[in-house]
Amino acid sequence: MKQELVIRSAKDVSDFVDEQAGGRSTFLIVMVALGGVFVDAYDFTSLGIGVPALTKTFGLSPIEVGSVTAMMAIGAFIGAIWGGKATDKVGRYKMFLVDLILLVVAALGAALSVNLPMLLVFRFLLGLGVGLDFPVALSFIAEFVNRRKRGAGVNLWQLMWYVAASCTGLIAIPFYFAGFGDDLWRVAVGFGALPALIILILRFKYVKESAPWAAQNLGLAEAARILEATYKIRTRVVQDAAQRVPPLREQAAFGEIFTSRFIKRTILVSVICATQSLEYFAIGFNLPSISQALFGKEFINAIVGAIAFNAFGIVGAVLGVAVTKRMGARRMAIAGYVLVLLSLLALFRLHDALPIEYTGLLVGLMILGHAFGPGAQGMTMAALSYPTRIRGVGTGWGQGMVRVGSITGFYFFPLLVAAVGFYNMIGILMLAPALGLVAALLIKWEPVGATIEESDAQHRTEDAVLEGNM
């Protein structure tokens, strides 16, 4: 006989999800949700391989190259800020489909661009789709995975990122040897439409709306229907509690994440997201060119070197998922920042004295520390630090801060390298992880395992009582 769940409130829905053991189907749905992150990472890193060919195709100056790379980050910033609020308003499922449709169209448009203005427009749209996807994907996972595995489930996004970044090189290699030459960047960028289309179909077929979000916004009856379809159980909604529109429903606002109850965690999320993005996009996006500088100017060295460095990221991400519950996001961020700082310091001070293989190892360790620590934990904290009703807003804000860092890394760091040299840029870059480390040490907020929904309900009840007594 099927289990029957009696639903009297939105809390019953969240409690049921929190207590589910999960299984193969849960993992597969999480992977489909994270499929957008795969597309995001692929789209962001694919152009890094083709920058020399792209520069030759359109005759770009360094500032124009920076504009092409930064344009996607600008679109992602706007998409994240707007998309976070939109996903709280219209739901996770609709946004899941909209952002991937945009990614398919934009990837093909960018690959077929005939001039710089056309490329900039489609790169902006590509970024818009990327920015929309992150808040909805991580919000959905935070509301779909049980409390015990939630932190690790959200942290899987970093593993997906580095797998995608590695796939960029693997996909480019056969086309390189096939003689695509100056058109390699078109192949690399346009190929991103294929995984986006596949993920779009899988989401449409297998993913349903977030039950906790539905309980708060669509009514308990709709949340019950979602639970029945997802977990194959029977539900019974108590009639006097069934409401199509819950009385506490309200539009999510960015202002709430800056109130006294949330401000410390919002500051921590903001600093970690921005600083980790700065350190990654100053180094990670330039892994192909760094590989050429270390191992030789042949283009194949750019591809193979980037794949090798991204393998360090995969190792760091896997380790991070394994210890999330035990260490917590904040301590993982601290440990990662320390490794990043030590690696950058060694690169800055010892690069002239080190053999090439040790220099490459230091770059790899920097990527490993980043993937284990702040690279993953900034967005994981954003997804886990806020209750369902404003989770999209909080996650969108975190992703917006990521894009502030990436815009700076994309646009200004290449100019900084041109002005002072790569290793002096490394010395300046150390300020980013140092700032993040100080913030993580001072603000002692740990979202992994926190009872966010219960705390939110209690505070809202107390606020209502105070207002009633005034």
For each residue, the residues with C-beta under 8 A, 3 or more apart:
1:
2: 232 233 234
3: 233 234
4: 233 234 235 236
5: 12 16 224 227 233 234 235 236
6: 12 235 236 238
7: 12 13 215 220 223 224 235 236 237 238 241
8: 12 220 237 238 241
9: 12 13 215 220 241
10: 13 14 212 215 216 220 223 246
11: 14 15 453 454 457
12: 5 6 7 8 9 15 16
13: 7 9 10 16 17 211 212 214 215 220 223 224 227
14: 10 11 17 18 143 212 215 388 453
15: 11 12 18 19
16: 5 12 13 19 20 211 227 231
17: 13 14 20 143 144 146 211 212
18: 14 15 146 147
19: 15 16 146
20: 16 17 26 146 231
21: 146
22: 26 27 145 146 149
23: 26 27
24: 27 28
25: 28 29
26: 20 22 23 29 30 144 145
27: 22 23 24 30 31
28: 24 25 31 32 206
29: 25 26 32 33 144 206 207
30: 26 27 33 34 141 144 145 153 156
31: 27 28 34 35 156 160
32: 28 29 35 199 202 203 206 207
33: 29 30 36 96 137 140 141 144 203 207
34: 30 31 37 38 137 141 156 157 160
35: 31 32 38 39 160 195 198 199 202 203
36: 33 39 40 96 99 100 103 133 134 136 137 196 199
37: 34 40 41 133 134 137 157 160 161 164
38: 34 35 41 42 160 161 163 164 167 195 199
39: 35 36 42 43 100 103 130 133 164 192 195 196 199
40: 36 37 43 44 130 133 134 161 164
41: 37 38 44 45 160 161 162 163 164 165
42: 38 39 45 46 164 165 167 168 191 192 195
43: 39 40 46 72 103 107 126 130 189 192
44: 40 41 47 72 130 285
45: 41 42 48 49 164 165 168 284 285 306
46: 42 43 49 50 168 172 185 188 189 191 192
47: 44 50 51 54 68 69 72 185 188 189
48: 45 51 168 285 286 287 288 289 306
49: 45 46 168 169 172 184 185 188 288 302 303 306
50: 46 47 53 54 172 184 185 186 188 189
51: 47 48 54 55 65 69 185 288 289
52: 55 56 299
53: 50 56 57 181 182 183 184 185
54: 47 50 51 57 58 60 65 68 185
55: 51 52 58 59 60 65
56: 52 53 59 182
57: 53 54 182 183 185
58: 54 55 64 115 116 119
59: 55 56
60: 54 55 64 65 68 116
61: 64 65
62: 65 66 414 415 418
63: 66 67 415
64: 58 60 61 67 68 116
65: 51 54 55 60 61 62 68 69 414
66: 62 63 69 70 410 411 412 414 415
67: 63 64 70 71 120 411
68: 47 54 60 64 65 71 116 119 120 123
69: 47 51 65 66 72 73 285 410 411
70: 66 67 73 74 407 410 411
71: 67 68 74 75 120 123 124 127
72: 43 44 47 69 75 76 123 124 126 127 130
73: 69 70 76 77 127 281 403 406 407 410
74: 70 71 77 78 124 127 403 407
75: 71 72 78 79 123 124 125 126 127 128 129 130 131
76: 72 73 79 80 127 128 130 131 399 402 403 406
77: 73 74 80 81 127 131 400 403 404 407
78: 74 75 81 82 127 128 131
79: 75 76 82 83 99 127 128 129 130 131 132
80: 76 77 83 84 131 132 134 135 396 397 399 400 402 403
81: 77 78 84 85 131 254 396 397 400
82: 78 79 85 86 131 132 396
83: 79 80 86 87 95 99 131 132 133 134 135 136 392 396
84: 80 81 87 88 135 392 393 394 395 396 397 399 400
85: 81 82 88 89 252 253 254 392 393 396
86: 82 83 89 90 95 132 392
87: 83 84 90 91 92 95 135 136 139 392 396
88: 84 85 213 251 252 389 390 391 392 393
89: 85 86 251 252 392
90: 86 87 94 95
91: 87 94 95 209 210 213 214 217 218
92: 87 95 96 136 139 140 143 209 210 213 392
93: 96 97 207 208 209 210
94: 90 91 97 98
95: 83 86 87 90 91 92 98 99 132 135 136
96: 33 36 92 93 99 100 136 137 140 203 207
97: 93 94 100 101 200 203 204
98: 94 95 101 102 132
99: 36 79 83 95 96 102 103 129 130 132 133 136
100: 36 39 96 97 103 104 129 133 196 197 199 200 203
101: 97 98 104 105 200
102: 98 99 105 106 125 126 128 129 132
103: 36 39 43 99 100 106 107 126 129 130 133 192 193 196
104: 100 101 107 108 193 196 197 200
105: 101 102 108 109 125 193
106: 102 103 109 110 122 123 125 126 128 129
107: 43 103 104 110 111 122 126 189 190 191 192 193 196
108: 104 105 111 112 190 193
109: 105 106 112 113 118 121 122 125
110: 106 107 113 119 122 123 126 189 190
111: 107 108 186 187 189 190 193
112: 108 109 186 190
113: 109 110 116 118 119 122
114: 118
115: 58 118 119
116: 58 60 64 68 113 119 120
117: 120 121
118: 109 113 114 115 121 122
119: 58 68 110 113 115 116 122 123
120: 67 68 71 116 117 123 124
121: 109 117 118 124 125
122: 106 107 109 110 113 118 119 125 126
123: 68 71 72 75 106 110 119 120 126 127
124: 71 72 74 75 120 121 127 128
125: 75 102 105 106 109 121 122 128 129
126: 43 72 75 102 103 106 107 110 122 123 129 130
127: 71 72 73 74 75 76 77 78 79 123 124 130 131 403
128: 75 76 78 79 102 106 124 125 131 132
129: 75 79 99 100 102 103 106 125 126 132 133
130: 39 40 43 44 72 75 76 79 99 103 126 127 133 134
131: 75 76 77 78 79 80 81 82 83 127 128 134 135 399 400 403
132: 79 80 82 83 86 95 98 99 102 128 129 135 136
133: 36 37 39 40 83 99 100 103 129 130 136 137
134: 36 37 40 80 83 130 131 137 138 379 395 396 399 402
135: 80 83 84 87 95 131 132 138 139 392 395 396 399
136: 36 83 87 92 95 96 99 132 133 139 140 392
137: 33 34 36 37 96 133 134 140 141 157
138: 134 135 141 142 154 157 379 380 382 383 395
139: 87 92 135 136 142 143 210 213 383 391 392 395
140: 33 92 96 136 137 143 144 207 210
141: 30 33 34 137 138 144 145 150 153 154 156 157 383
142: 138 139 145 150 153 154 383 384 391
143: 14 17 92 139 140 210 211 212 213 388 391
144: 17 26 29 30 33 140 141 153 210
145: 22 26 30 141 142 149 150 153 154
146: 17 18 19 20 21 22 149 150
147: 18 150 449
148: 325
149: 22 145 146 152 153 325
150: 141 142 145 146 147 153 154 384 448
151: 154 155 324 325 328 329 380 384 447 448 449
152: 149 155 156 321 322 324 325
153: 30 141 142 144 145 149 150 156
154: 138 141 142 145 150 151 157 379 380 383 384
155: 151 152 158 159 317 320 321 324 329 376 377 380
156: 30 31 34 141 152 153 159 160 317 321
157: 34 37 137 138 141 154 160 161 376 379 380
158: 155 161 162 313 316 317 320 371 375 376
159: 155 156 162 163 314 317 318 320 321
160: 31 34 35 37 38 41 156 157 163 164
161: 37 38 40 41 157 158 164 165 313 317
162: 41 158 159 165 166 310 313 314 316 317 371
163: 38 41 159 160 166 167 314
164: 37 38 39 40 41 42 45 160 161 167 168
165: 41 42 45 161 162 168 169 284 306 310 313
166: 162 163 169 170 307 310 311 314
167: 38 42 163 164 170 171
168: 42 45 46 48 49 164 165 171 172 188 306
169: 49 165 166 172 173 303 304 306 307 310
170: 166 167 173 307
171: 167 168 174 175 188 191
172: 46 49 50 168 169 175 176 184 187 188 303
173: 169 170 176 177 300 303 304
174: 171 177 178
175: 171 172 178 180 184 187 188
176: 172 173 180 184 299 300 303
177: 173 174
178: 174 175
179:
180: 175 176 183 184 187
181: 53 184
182: 53 56 57 185
183: 53 57 180 186 187
184: 49 50 53 172 175 176 180 181 187 188
185: 46 47 49 50 51 53 54 57 182 188 189
186: 50 111 112 183 189 190
187: 111 172 175 180 183 184 190 191
188: 46 47 49 50 168 171 172 175 184 185 191 192
189: 43 46 47 50 107 110 111 185 186 192
190: 107 108 110 111 112 186 187 193
191: 42 46 107 171 187 188 194
192: 39 42 43 46 103 107 188 189 195 196
193: 103 104 105 107 108 111 190 196 197
194: 191 197 198
195: 35 38 39 42 192 198 199
196: 36 39 100 103 104 107 192 193 199 200
197: 100 104 193 194 200 201
198: 35 194 195 201 202
199: 32 35 36 38 39 100 195 196 202 203
200: 97 100 101 104 196 197 203 204
201: 197 198 204 205
202: 32 35 198 199 205 206 207
203: 32 33 35 96 97 100 199 200 206 207
204: 97 200 201 207
205: 201 202
206: 28 29 32 202 203
207: 29 32 33 93 96 140 202 203 204
208: 93 211 226 229 230
209: 91 92 93 213 214 218 222 226
210: 91 92 93 139 140 143 144 213 214 226 388
211: 13 16 17 143 208 214 215 223 226 227 230
212: 10 13 14 17 143 215 216 223 388 453
213: 88 91 92 139 143 209 210 216 217 218 388
214: 13 91 209 210 211 217 218 219 222 223 226
215: 7 9 10 13 14 211 212 218 219 220 222 223 246
216: 10 212 213 246 248 249 388 389
217: 91 213 214 245 246 249
218: 91 209 213 214 215 222 223 244
219: 214 215 222 223 242 243 244 245 246
220: 7 8 9 10 13 215 223 224 237 241 242 243 246
221: 224 225 237 242 244
222: 209 214 215 218 219 225 226
223: 7 10 13 211 212 214 215 218 219 220 226 227
224: 5 7 13 220 221 227 228 235 236 237
225: 221 222 228 229 235
226: 208 209 210 211 214 222 223 229 230
227: 5 13 16 211 223 224 230 231 233 235
228: 224 225 231 232 233 234 235
229: 208 225 226 232
230: 208 211 226 227
231: 16 20 227 228
232: 2 228 229
233: 2 3 4 5 227 228
234: 2 3 4 5 228
235: 4 5 6 7 224 225 227 228
236: 4 5 6 7 224
237: 7 8 220 221 224 241 242
238: 6 7 8 241 242
239: 242
240:
241: 7 8 9 220 237 238
242: 219 220 221 237 238 239
243: 219 220 246 247
244: 218 219 221
245: 217 219 249
246: 10 215 216 217 219 220 243 249
247: 243
248: 216 389 460
249: 216 217 245 246
250: 389
251: 88 89
252: 85 88 89 256 389 390 392 393
253: 85 256 390 393
254: 81 85 257 258 393 397
255: 258 259
256: 252 253 259 262 390 393
257: 254 262 263 266 386 390 393 394 397
258: 254 255 262 263 266
259: 255 256 262 263
260: 263
261: 459
262: 256 257 258 259 265 266 385 386 394
263: 257 258 259 260 266 267
264: 267 268 443 445
265: 262 268 269 381 385 386 443 445 447
266: 257 258 262 263 269 270 385 394 397
267: 263 264 270 271 439 443
268: 264 265 271 272 330 381 439 440 443 445
269: 265 266 272 273 378 381 382 385 394 397 398 401
270: 266 267 273 274 397 398 401
271: 267 268 274 275 435 436 439 440
272: 268 269 275 276 333 374 377 378 381 436 439 440
273: 269 270 276 277 378 379 382 398 399 401 402 405
274: 270 271 277 278 401 402 404 405
275: 271 272 278 279 374 405 432 433 435 436 439
276: 272 273 279 280 370 373 374 375 377 378 402 405 432 433 436
277: 273 274 280 281 378 401 402 403 404 405 406 409
278: 274 275 281 282 405 406 408 409 429 432
279: 275 276 282 283 340 344 366 370 374 409 429 432 433
280: 276 277 283 284 285 370 375 405 406 409
281: 73 277 278 284 285 405 406 408 409 410 413
282: 278 279 285 286 409 413 425 429 432
283: 279 280 286 287 290 363 366 367 429
284: 45 165 280 281 287 313 367 370
285: 44 45 48 69 280 281 282 409 410
286: 48 282 283 289 290 413 414
287: 48 283 284 290 291 305 306 309 310 363 367
288: 48 49 51 291 292 302 303 305 306
289: 48 51 286 292 293 302
290: 283 286 287 293 294 305 309 363 422
291: 287 288 294 295 301 302 304 305 306 308 309
292: 288 289 295 296 297 298 299 301 302 305
293: 289 290 422
294: 290 291 305 356 359 360 363
295: 291 292 301 305 356 360
296: 292 301
297: 292 301
298: 292 301 302
299: 52 176 292 302 303
300: 173 176 303 304
301: 291 292 295 296 297 298 304 305
302: 49 288 289 291 292 298 299 305 306
303: 49 169 172 173 176 288 299 300 306 307
304: 169 173 291 300 301 307 308
305: 287 288 290 291 292 294 295 301 302 308 309 360
306: 45 48 49 165 168 169 287 288 291 302 303 309 310
307: 166 169 170 303 304 310 311
308: 291 304 305 311 312 360 364
309: 287 290 291 305 306 312 313 360 363 364 367
310: 162 165 166 169 287 306 307 313 314 367
311: 166 307 308 314 315 364
312: 308 309 315 316 364 365 367 368 371
313: 158 161 162 165 284 309 310 316 317 367 368 370 371 375
314: 159 162 163 166 310 311 317 318 371
315: 311 312 318 319 368 371
316: 158 162 312 313 319 320 336 367 368 369 370 371 372 373 375
317: 155 156 158 159 161 162 313 314 320 321 371 372 376
318: 159 314 315 321 322
319: 315 316 322 323 372
320: 155 158 159 316 317 323 324 332 371 372 373 376 377
321: 152 155 156 159 317 318 324
322: 152 318 319
323: 319 320 326 327 332
324: 151 152 155 320 321 327 328 329 332 380 448
325: 148 149 151 152 328 448 449
326: 323
327: 323 324 331 332 335
328: 151 324 325 331 332 446 448 449
329: 151 155 324 332 333 377 380 381 384 446 447 448
330: 268 333 334 377 381 440 444 445 446
331: 327 328 334 335 446
332: 320 323 324 327 328 329 335 336 372 373 376 377
333: 272 329 330 336 337 373 374 377 378 381 436 440
334: 330 331 337 338 373 437 440 441
335: 327 331 332 338 339 369 372 373
336: 316 332 333 339 340 369 370 371 372 373 374 375 377
337: 333 334 340 341 369 373 374 433 434 436 437 440
338: 334 335 341 342 369 437
339: 335 336 342 343 365 366 368 369 372 373
340: 279 336 337 343 344 366 369 370 373 374 433
341: 337 338 344 345 430 433 434 437
342: 338 339 345 346 365
343: 339 340 346 347 362 363 365 366 369
344: 279 340 341 347 348 366 426 429 430 433
345: 341 342 348 349 430
346: 342 343 349 350 354 362
347: 343 344 350 351 359 362 363 366 423 426
348: 344 345 351 423 424 426 427 430
349: 345 346
350: 346 347 353 354
351: 347 348 354 359 423
352:
353: 350
354: 346 350 351 358 359 362
355: 358 359
356: 294 295 359 360
357: 360 361
358: 354 355 361 362
359: 294 347 351 354 355 356 362 363
360: 294 295 305 308 309 356 357 363 364
361: 357 358 364 365
362: 343 346 347 354 358 359 365 366
363: 283 287 290 294 309 343 347 359 360 366 367
364: 308 309 311 312 360 361 367 368
365: 312 339 342 343 361 362 368 369
366: 279 283 339 340 343 344 347 362 363 369 370
367: 283 284 287 309 310 312 313 316 363 364 370 371
368: 312 313 315 316 339 364 365 371 372
369: 316 335 336 337 338 339 340 343 365 366 372 373
370: 276 279 280 284 313 316 336 340 366 367 373 374 375
371: 158 162 312 313 314 315 316 317 320 336 367 368 375 376
372: 316 317 319 320 332 335 336 339 368 369 375 376
373: 276 316 320 332 333 334 335 336 337 339 340 369 370 376 377
374: 272 275 276 279 333 336 337 340 370 377 378 433 436 440
375: 158 276 280 313 316 336 370 371 372 378
376: 155 157 158 317 320 332 371 372 373 379 380
377: 155 272 276 320 329 330 332 333 336 373 374 380 381
378: 269 272 273 276 277 333 374 375 381 382 398 401 402
379: 134 138 154 157 273 376 382 383 395 398 399 402
380: 138 151 154 155 157 324 329 376 377 383 384 447 448
381: 265 268 269 272 329 330 333 377 378 384 385 398 445 447
382: 138 269 273 378 379 385 386 394 395 397 398 399
383: 138 139 141 142 154 379 380 391 394 395 398
384: 142 150 151 154 329 380 381 447 448 450 452
385: 262 265 266 269 381 382 394 445 447 450 452
386: 257 262 265 382 390 391 393 394 395 452
387: 390 391 452 453 455 456
388: 14 143 210 212 213 216 391 453
389: 88 216 248 250 252 456
390: 88 252 253 256 257 386 387 393 394
391: 88 139 142 143 383 386 387 388 394 395
392: 83 84 85 86 87 88 89 92 135 136 139 252 395 396
393: 84 85 88 252 253 254 256 257 386 390 396 397
394: 84 257 262 266 269 382 383 385 386 390 391 397 398
395: 84 134 135 138 139 379 382 383 386 391 392 398 399
396: 80 81 82 83 84 85 87 134 135 392 393 399 400
397: 80 81 84 254 257 266 269 270 382 393 394 400 401
398: 269 270 273 378 379 381 382 383 394 395 401 402
399: 76 80 84 131 134 135 273 379 382 395 396 402 403
400: 77 80 81 84 131 396 397 403 404
401: 269 270 273 274 277 378 397 398 404 405
402: 76 80 134 273 274 276 277 378 379 398 399 405 406
403: 73 74 76 77 80 127 131 277 399 400 406 407
404: 77 274 277 400 401 407 408
405: 273 274 275 276 277 278 280 281 401 402 408 409 432
406: 73 76 277 278 280 281 402 403 409 410
407: 70 73 74 77 403 404 410 411
408: 278 281 404 405 411 412 413
409: 277 278 279 280 281 282 285 405 406 412 413
410: 66 69 70 73 281 285 406 407 413 414
411: 66 67 69 70 407 408 414 415
412: 66 408 409 415 416
413: 281 282 286 408 409 410 416 417 425 429
414: 62 65 66 286 410 411 417 418
415: 62 63 66 411 412 418 419
416: 412 413 419 420 425 428
417: 413 414 420 421 422 425
418: 62 414 415
419: 415 416
420: 416 417 424 425 428
421: 417 424 425
422: 290 293 417 425 426
423: 347 348 351 426 427
424: 348 420 421 427 428
425: 282 413 416 417 420 421 422 428 429
426: 344 347 348 422 423 429 430
427: 348 423 424 430
428: 416 420 424 425 431
429: 278 279 282 283 344 413 425 426 432
430: 341 344 345 348 426 427 433 434
431: 428 434 435
432: 275 276 278 279 282 405 429 435 436
433: 275 276 279 337 340 341 344 374 430 436 437
434: 337 341 430 431 437 438
435: 271 275 431 432 438 439
436: 271 272 275 276 333 337 374 432 433 439 440
437: 334 337 338 341 433 434 440 441
438: 434 435 441 442
439: 267 268 271 272 275 435 436 442 443
440: 268 271 272 330 333 334 337 374 436 437 443
441: 334 437 438
442: 438 439
443: 264 265 267 268 439 440
444: 330
445: 264 265 268 330 381 385
446: 328 329 330 331 449 450
447: 151 265 329 380 381 384 385 450 452
448: 150 151 324 325 328 329 380 384
449: 147 151 325 328 446
450: 384 385 446 447 455
451: 454 455
452: 384 385 386 387 447 455 456
453: 11 14 212 387 388 456 457
454: 11 451 457 458
455: 387 450 451 452 458 459
456: 387 389 452 453 459 460
457: 11 453 454 460 461
458: 454 455 461 462
459: 261 455 456 462 463
460: 248 456 457 463 464
461: 457 458 464 465
462: 458 459 465 466
463: 459 460 466 467
464: 460 461 467 468
465: 461 462 468 469
466: 462 463 469 470
467: 463 464 470
468: 464 465
469: 465 466
470: 466 467
